[in-house]
Amino acid sequence: MFAPFPFAGHEMLLGPARALYWPAERTLLVADLHLEKASWFAKTGQMLPPYDSRDTLERLADAVRITGARRVITLGDNFHDDAGALRLDAHCTGMLEALTRALEWVWITGNHDEQLPKGFGGTIVDELEVGGIKLRHEARAGETAPELSGHYHPKLRVNVRNRHIARPCAVVGRSTTGAERMILPAFGTLTGGMDAAAPEIRAALQPANRIEALMPAKGRIARFALWQAGA
């Protein structure tokens, strides 16, 4: 279930599958698919189940169906490496081609896939601005405009009833001027995560006076304070 919340003057919906839906733009945003990560590890002798790309694309198709999105924008690190597209099996290739034919599709490049192939369709850009929000792979320290990015794979780590739990989350920073910037969780199946409170994430969202983690829970957004200026 996607949960609504305000961001940079717009209503957004954050889903438990780690996707962000922007209703006014009928746009689904996902970060860090890292397609073909398992096959990349296999080349180094680390054998992982080779189904990560299929699972990632199936979950992405489900998110499109649930939201009714007409456009998908990916926020970089779409493939785990520049050669990842060449390792997709026929089934995944067909799924991806069907998605990019059916939807307006925008690929934003990341540090793992700076040379995206053009054969899958869609538009390839380094970054983009939609509705006054800058969309890029990695948050730009010092940015004062609204921004959506990925790259850091944030996870919220909490202790509940003596159990340590880590869950993918979005991280939002707010500046003294009211500008908001958000880092999305990684969407890909085989993506690890960085502690949402890590200093690297805090530094990337500066200038900020408050940083918090967002997680959907039963149709609502749960907020967890991570950092506050002067605290």
Summary of the structure (lengths in Angstrom):
residues: 231
radius of gyration: 17.1
end to end distance: 33.9
largest distance: 54.0
contacts: 772
relative contact order: 0.17
helix: 21%
strand: 36%
